């Protein structure tokens, strides 16, 4: 399984913060610091953390597009500023994205975990 961090409410995308050893996610090359850009056609560019967690937990078979960032960022903007803002920058180019197809369950029987 994986743990995620970030969300639009923090001025961030959704990032993988931890990958369980021996999990399907690890076997398929996901790693901490990967930014999740899309899951089964759902864009993660401006998604709330709770909505991202729900989307990840809803499917056992996933096609995940990630961008290798190599680090897990911290919040870029305070929550008060995010709540006032309704505009977001354009999504990044599709050229820099990798796609991973993942199916199966983890040792715990849950494909994704939220932290």
MARMAR-124487 format. One line per 8 residues: number of its first residue (from 1); their letters; for each residue x, y, z of N, C-alpha, C, O, CB. Coordinates in Angstrom, 1 decimal. Each point is the difference from the previous one (the first is absolute). Glycine has a CB too. Layout:
BEGIN
NUM = A = X/Y/Z/X/Y/Z/X/Y/Z/X/Y/Z/X/Y/Z | ...
***
This chain:
BEGIN
1 = XXXXXXXX = 0.8/-1.2/0.0/-0.8/1.2/0.0/0.9/1.2/0.0/1.2/0.0/0.1/-3.0/-1.2/1.1 | 1.1/2.4/-1.3/0.7/1.3/0.0/-0.7/0.9/1.0/-1.1/-0.2/0.4/1.8/-0.1/-2.8 | 0.1/1.3/2.8/-0.5/1.1/0.8/0.1/1.2/-0.8/1.0/0.2/-0.8/-0.4/-1.3/3.0 | -1.5/2.1/-2.1/0.0/1.2/-0.8/0.1/1.2/0.9/-0.4/0.0/1.2/-0.9/-1.1/-3.0 | 1.8/2.2/1.2/0.1/1.3/0.6/-0.4/1.1/-1.0/0.2/-0.2/-1.2/1.6/-0.7/2.8 | -2.3/2.0/-1.1/-0.3/1.1/-0.8/-1.5/0.2/-0.2/-0.8/-0.5/0.7/3.0/0.1/-1.9 | -2.5/1.1/0.1/-1.4/0.4/-0.3/-0.1/1.4/-0.3/0.8/0.9/0.4/-1.6/-2.7/1.0 | -0.3/2.2/-2.2/-0.2/1.4/-0.4/-0.1/0.9/1.2/0.4/1.2/-0.1/-1.5/-2.0/-1.9
9 = XXXXXXXX = 0.6/0.3/3.1/-0.2/0.9/1.2/1.4/0.4/0.6/0.0/0.9/0.9/-2.2/-2.1/-0.4 | 3.2/0.5/-0.9/1.4/0.3/0.5/0.8/0.7/-1.1/1.2/0.3/0.1/-1.3/-2.2/1.4 | -0.5/2.2/-2.7/0.7/0.6/-1.1/0.9/-1.0/-0.7/1.0/0.4/-0.6/-1.1/1.8/1.8 | -0.2/-3.5/-1.1/0.9/-1.0/-0.5/-0.8/-1.0/-0.8/-1.3/-0.1/0.1/2.8/0.4/1.8 | -0.8/-1.1/-2.7/-0.6/-1.2/-0.7/0.0/-1.1/1.1/0.3/0.2/1.2/0.5/0.5/-3.5 | -1.1/-1.9/1.8/0.0/-1.2/0.9/1.3/-0.7/-0.3/0.4/-0.3/-1.1/-2.9/0.1/1.1 | 3.3/-0.1/1.1/1.3/-0.6/-0.1/-0.1/-1.3/0.8/-0.6/-0.1/1.0/1.8/2.3/-1.2 | -0.4/-3.2/-0.3/0.2/-1.2/0.8/1.0/0.3/1.1/1.2/0.4/-0.4/-1.8/-1.9/-1.7
17 = XXXXXXXX = 0.3/1.2/3.3/0.9/0.3/1.1/0.6/-1.3/0.5/1.1/0.0/0.7/-2.4/2.0/0.0 | 0.7/-3.1/-0.9/0.6/-1.3/0.4/-0.6/-1.1/-0.8/-1.2/0.0/-0.4/1.4/0.8/2.8 | 0.7/-1.8/-2.7/-0.5/-1.2/-0.8/0.4/-1.2/0.9/1.2/-0.2/0.4/-0.9/1.3/-2.7 | -1.3/-2.0/2.6/0.3/-1.2/0.8/1.0/-0.9/-0.8/-0.2/-0.3/-1.2/-2.1/0.5/2.3 | 3.3/-0.8/-0.3/0.9/-0.9/-0.6/-0.8/-1.3/-0.5/-0.8/-0.5/0.7/2.7/1.4/0.8 | -1.6/-1.3/-2.7/-0.6/-1.2/-0.5/-1.4/0.2/-0.5/-0.6/-1.0/-0.5/2.0/-0.2/2.0 | -1.9/2.4/-1.5/-1.4/0.3/-0.5/-0.1/0.0/-1.5/1.1/0.0/-0.7/-1.5/1.3/2.8 | -0.8/-1.4/-2.6/-0.2/0.1/-1.4/0.5/1.3/-0.6/0.6/0.1/-1.1/-2.6/-1.6/1.3
25 = XXXXXXXX = 1.8/2.6/0.6/0.5/1.3/-0.4/1.5/0.0/-0.1/0.5/0.5/-1.0/-2.4/0.6/2.2 | 2.6/-1.7/-0.3/1.5/0.0/-0.1/0.4/-0.9/-1.2/0.9/0.4/-0.7/-0.7/-0.1/3.2 | -0.8/-1.4/-2.7/0.3/-0.9/-1.1/-0.2/0.7/-1.3/0.8/-0.3/-1.0/-1.5/-1.6/2.3 | -0.2/2.8/-1.4/-0.3/0.7/-1.2/0.7/1.4/-0.2/-0.2/0.8/-0.9/-2.0/-1.9/0.9 | 3.2/1.3/0.9/0.9/1.1/-0.1/-0.4/1.3/0.6/0.7/1.0/-0.2/-0.1/-2.0/-1.8 | -1.7/1.1/2.8/-0.4/1.2/0.7/1.0/0.2/1.2/0.4/-1.0/0.6/-2.9/0.7/-1.3 | 2.8/1.6/0.9/0.9/0.3/1.1/-0.3/1.3/0.7/-0.7/0.9/-0.6/2.5/-2.2/-0.6 | -1.3/1.5/2.4/-0.3/1.3/0.7/0.6/1.1/-0.9/1.1/-0.1/-0.6/-1.0/-1.0/2.9
33 = XXXXXXXX = -0.9/2.2/-2.3/0.4/1.2/-0.8/-0.7/0.0/-1.4/0.1/1.0/-0.7/2.1/-1.0/1.9 | -2.8/-1.1/-1.6/-0.8/0.0/-1.2/-1.2/0.9/0.2/-0.7/-0.2/1.0/1.6/-2.1/-1.7 | -1.2/3.2/-0.3/-1.2/0.7/0.1/-1.1/-0.7/-0.9/0.3/-0.4/-1.1/0.9/2.6/1.4 | -2.3/-2.5/0.3/-1.1/-0.7/-0.7/-0.7/1.0/-0.8/-0.6/1.0/0.5/0.3/-2.8/1.3 | 0.3/1.7/-3.1/-0.6/0.9/-0.9/-1.4/-0.4/-0.5/-0.9/0.8/-0.2/3.1/-0.2/-0.6 | -2.4/-2.0/0.7/-1.3/-0.5/-0.4/-0.2/-1.4/0.4/1.0/-0.8/0.0/-0.9/2.3/-2.0 | -1.3/-1.9/2.4/-0.3/-1.4/0.3/-1.3/-0.3/-0.7/-1.1/0.6/0.2/2.2/-0.4/2.1 | -1.0/-1.3/-3.2/-1.2/-0.4/-0.8/-0.7/1.1/-0.6/-1.3/0.0/0.0/1.1/-1.9/1.5
41 = XXXXXXXX = 0.9/2.8/-2.1/-0.6/1.2/-0.7/-0.4/1.1/0.9/-0.5/1.0/-0.6/-0.3/-2.6/-1.0 | 0.9/1.5/2.9/-0.3/1.1/0.9/1.2/0.9/0.2/1.0/-0.5/0.5/-2.8/-0.9/0.7 | 1.8/2.6/-1.5/1.1/0.9/0.2/0.2/0.3/1.4/-1.0/0.3/0.8/0.7/0.7/-3.0 | 1.6/-1.0/2.7/0.3/0.3/1.4/0.7/1.3/0.1/0.6/0.3/1.0/-0.4/-2.7/-0.6 | -0.3/3.2/-1.5/0.7/1.3/0.0/-0.5/1.0/1.1/0.9/0.6/0.7/-0.4/-1.0/-3.1 | -1.7/0.5/2.6/-0.6/1.0/0.9/-1.0/-0.7/1.0/-1.1/0.5/0.2/1.4/1.3/-1.9 | 0.0/-3.0/2.1/-0.9/-0.8/0.8/0.3/0.2/1.5/1.1/0.1/0.4/-1.3/-1.8/-2.3 | -0.9/1.6/2.7/0.1/0.1/1.5/0.6/-1.4/0.4/-0.2/-1.0/-0.6/-1.7/2.7/0.8
49 = XXXXXXXX = 2.6/-1.6/0.9/0.6/-1.2/0.6/-1.0/-1.1/0.2/0.2/-1.2/-0.4/1.6/2.6/1.5 | -2.9/-1.1/-0.5/-1.0/-1.0/0.4/-0.6/-0.6/-1.3/-0.4/-1.2/0.0/-0.2/2.5/2.1 | 0.4/-0.5/-3.2/-0.6/-0.5/-1.2/1.0/-0.9/-0.7/-0.3/-1.0/-0.6/-1.0/3.1/0.3 | 2.6/-1.8/0.4/1.1/-0.8/-0.6/0.0/-1.4/0.7/0.1/-1.0/-0.6/1.2/3.1/0.0 | -1.4/-2.0/1.9/0.0/-1.3/0.8/-1.2/-0.9/-0.4/0.2/-1.2/-0.1/1.0/2.4/2.0 | -2.3/-0.6/-2.0/-1.2/-0.7/-0.4/0.1/-0.6/-1.4/-0.3/-1.2/-0.2/-1.1/2.7/1.6 | 1.9/-0.7/-2.3/0.2/-0.5/-1.4/1.0/-1.2/0.0/-0.2/-1.0/-0.7/-0.3/3.3/-0.2 | 1.6/-2.2/1.7/1.0/-1.1/0.0/-0.6/-1.3/0.7/0.4/-1.1/-0.4/1.4/2.9/0.5
57 = XXXXXXXX = -2.6/-1.6/0.9/-0.6/-1.1/0.7/-1.1/-0.7/-0.8/-0.4/-1.1/0.3/1.1/2.2/1.9 | -1.3/-0.4/-3.1/-1.2/-0.5/-0.7/0.3/-1.1/-1.0/-0.9/-0.7/-0.4/-0.1/3.0/0.7 | 2.2/-2.4/-0.8/0.3/-1.0/-1.1/1.1/-0.9/0.5/0.9/0.3/0.7/-1.6/1.4/-2.4 | 0.5/-3.0/1.2/1.1/-1.0/0.3/1.0/-0.1/-1.2/1.1/-0.3/0.2/-2.7/-0.9/1.3 | 1.1/1.6/-2.7/0.8/0.0/-1.2/0.1/1.5/-0.4/-1.0/0.6/-0.2/0.4/-3.0/-0.5 | 1.9/2.9/0.5/0.2/1.4/-0.2/1.0/0.2/-1.1/1.0/-0.8/-0.2/-1.6/1.3/2.5 | 0.4/0.5/-3.1/1.0/0.6/-0.9/0.4/1.3/0.6/-0.9/0.9/0.1/0.0/-2.1/-2.2 | 2.1/1.3/2.6/0.5/1.2/0.7/1.0/0.7/-0.8/1.0/-0.6/-0.4/-1.5/-0.4/2.6
65 = XXXXXXXX = 0.3/2.3/-2.5/1.1/0.8/-0.6/0.7/0.8/1.1/-0.7/0.7/0.8/-0.6/-0.5/-3.0 | 2.6/-0.3/2.3/0.8/0.7/1.0/1.1/0.8/-0.7/0.4/-0.3/-1.1/-1.0/-1.5/2.8 | 1.0/2.8/-0.9/1.1/0.8/-0.4/1.1/-0.2/1.0/-0.3/0.2/1.2/-1.1/1.5/-2.4 | 2.6/-2.1/0.8/1.1/-0.2/1.0/0.5/1.4/0.4/0.8/0.6/-0.7/-0.2/-2.9/-0.4 | -0.9/2.7/2.3/0.4/1.2/0.6/1.3/-0.2/0.9/0.9/0.8/0.0/-3.3/0.1/0.0 | 2.4/-2.1/0.6/1.2/-0.4/0.8/0.0/0.6/1.4/0.9/-0.4/0.8/0.3/0.3/-2.9 | -2.2/0.9/2.5/-0.1/0.4/1.4/-1.4/0.3/0.3/-0.9/0.1/-0.9/3.2/0.9/0.8 | -2.6/-0.9/1.4/-1.4/0.2/0.4/-0.1/1.4/0.5/0.6/0.3/1.1/-0.9/-2.7/-0.4
73 = XXXXXXXX = -0.3/3.3/-1.4/-0.1/1.4/0.4/-0.9/0.3/1.2/-0.8/-0.8/0.4/1.3/1.4/-2.7 | -0.3/0.5/2.9/-0.9/0.5/1.1/-0.9/1.0/-0.6/0.1/0.3/-1.2/1.7/-0.6/2.9 | -2.8/0.8/-0.9/-1.0/0.9/-0.5/0.6/1.2/-0.6/1.0/0.6/0.5/-2.6/-1.4/1.3 | 1.0/1.3/-2.9/0.5/1.2/-0.7/-0.8/1.2/0.5/0.6/1.1/-0.1/0.1/-2.4/-1.9 | -1.9/1.2/2.4/-0.8/1.1/0.3/-0.8/-0.3/1.3/-0.4/-1.1/0.2/0.2/1.8/-2.6 | -0.1/0.3/3.2/-0.8/-0.2/1.2/-1.4/-0.3/-0.4/-0.5/0.4/-1.0/1.9/1.1/2.3 | -2.1/-2.3/-0.4/-1.4/-0.4/-0.3/-0.9/1.2/-0.3/-0.9/0.0/-0.9/1.2/-2.0/2.3 | -0.1/3.1/-0.6/-0.9/1.2/-0.2/0.1/0.5/-1.4/-1.0/0.4/-0.6/1.3/0.2/3.0
81 = XXXXXXXX = 0.9/-0.5/-3.0/0.2/0.5/-1.4/-0.7/-1.0/-1.0/-0.6/0.4/-0.9/2.7/0.8/1.6 | -1.9/-2.5/-0.4/-0.6/-1.0/-0.9/-1.5/0.2/-0.1/-0.7/-0.1/-1.0/2.6/-1.5/1.5 | -2.6/1.8/0.7/-1.4/0.1/0.1/-0.5/1.2/-0.8/-1.2/0.0/-0.5/1.3/-1.2/2.7 | 0.7/2.2/-2.3/-0.4/1.2/-0.7/0.2/-0.1/-1.5/-0.6/0.7/-0.8/1.1/0.7/2.8 | 0.4/-2.2/-2.4/0.4/-0.2/-1.4/-0.9/-1.0/-0.8/-0.3/-1.0/0.6/2.7/1.6/0.1 | -2.7/-0.2/-1.9/-0.8/-0.9/-0.8/0.7/-0.4/-1.3/-0.5/-0.8/-0.8/-1.6/1.8/1.8 | 3.3/-0.4/-1.2/0.7/-0.3/-1.3/1.3/-0.8/0.3/0.6/0.2/1.1/-1.6/1.9/-2.1 | 1.3/-3.0/0.1/1.2/-0.8/0.1/0.8/0.1/-1.2/-0.5/0.3/-1.1/-0.6/-1.9/2.6
89 = XXXXXXXX = 2.4/1.4/-1.5/0.8/0.0/-1.2/-0.3/-1.2/-0.9/-0.6/-0.9/0.4/2.4/2.1/0.9 | -1.4/-1.1/-2.5/-0.3/-1.0/-1.0/0.8/-1.3/0.3/1.1/0.1/0.6/-1.5/1.6/-2.4 | -0.2/-2.9/1.5/0.7/-1.2/0.3/1.3/-0.1/-0.8/0.1/0.6/-1.0/-2.3/-1.7/1.5 | 3.2/0.3/0.0/1.2/-0.2/-0.7/-0.2/-0.8/-1.3/-1.0/-0.6/-0.2/2.2/0.7/2.4 | -0.1/0.0/-3.0/0.0/-0.7/-1.3/-0.1/-1.5/0.3/0.5/-0.6/0.9/0.8/2.4/-1.9 | -2.1/-2.5/0.1/-0.1/-1.5/0.1/1.3/-0.7/-0.4/0.1/-1.2/0.3/-2.6/1.5/-0.8 | 3.4/0.4/-0.1/1.2/-0.6/-0.5/0.9/-0.6/1.2/0.8/-0.9/-0.2/-0.9/2.4/-1.8 | 0.0/-0.9/3.2/0.8/-0.4/1.1/-0.6/-1.0/0.9/0.6/-0.3/1.1/0.4/2.5/-1.2
97 = XXXXXXXX = -2.1/-2.8/-0.3/-0.7/-0.9/0.9/0.3/-1.5/-0.3/0.2/-0.3/-1.2/-2.0/2.0/1.4 | 1.8/-2.5/0.8/0.2/-1.4/-0.2/-1.3/-0.7/0.4/-0.8/0.5/0.8/3.3/-0.4/-0.3 | -2.8/-1.2/-1.1/-1.3/-0.7/0.3/0.4/-1.4/0.6/0.8/-0.7/-0.6/-2.0/1.9/-1.3 | 0.5/-1.5/3.0/0.1/-1.3/0.6/-1.3/-0.7/0.1/-1.0/0.7/0.4/3.0/0.1/0.9 | -2.1/-2.0/-1.7/-1.3/-0.8/0.2/0.2/-0.9/1.2/1.0/-0.7/0.0/-1.6/0.8/-2.5 | -0.3/0.0/3.4/0.2/-0.7/1.3/-1.3/-0.8/0.2/-1.1/0.6/0.0/2.7/1.1/1.0 | -1.5/-2.9/-0.6/-1.1/-0.8/0.4/0.4/-1.0/1.1/1.2/-0.3/0.2/-2.2/0.5/-2.5 | 0.1/-0.6/3.1/0.3/-0.9/1.1/-0.3/0.7/1.3/-0.5/1.1/0.1/2.2/-2.3/-1.5
105 = XXXXXXXX = -1.3/0.5/2.5/-0.2/0.5/1.3/1.3/-0.1/0.8/0.9/-0.7/-0.4/-3.3/0.1/0.4 | 2.5/1.4/1.0/1.2/0.0/0.9/-0.1/-1.2/1.0/-1.1/-0.7/0.0/1.4/3.2/-0.3 | 0.7/-2.6/1.1/-0.1/-1.1/1.0/-1.1/0.3/1.0/-0.6/-1.0/0.6/3.0/0.7/-0.8 | -2.8/1.5/0.4/-1.1/0.3/0.9/-1.4/-0.1/-0.7/-1.0/0.1/0.6/2.5/1.5/0.6 | -1.5/-1.9/-2.5/-1.2/-0.1/-0.8/-0.6/1.3/-0.5/-1.1/0.0/-0.6/0.7/-2.0/2.0 | 1.1/3.1/-1.1/-0.5/1.3/-0.5/1.0/0.5/-1.0/1.2/0.1/0.3/-2.3/0.4/1.9 | 0.6/-0.1/-3.4/0.9/0.5/-1.0/0.7/1.3/0.3/1.1/0.2/-0.4/-2.5/-1.4/-1.2 | 0.7/2.1/2.3/0.6/1.3/0.3/-0.4/0.4/1.4/-1.0/-0.3/0.5/0.8/1.0/-2.9
113 = XXX = 1.2/0.0/3.1/-0.3/0.5/1.3/0.3/1.4/0.0/0.8/0.5/-0.8/-0.2/-2.7/1.9 | -1.3/3.0/-0.3/0.1/1.4/0.1/0.6/0.4/1.4/-0.3/-0.5/1.0/-1.7/0.8/-2.5 | 3.0/0.6/1.4/0.6/0.4/1.2/-0.2/1.5/0.1/0.5/0.6/1.0/1.2/-2.4/-1.1
***
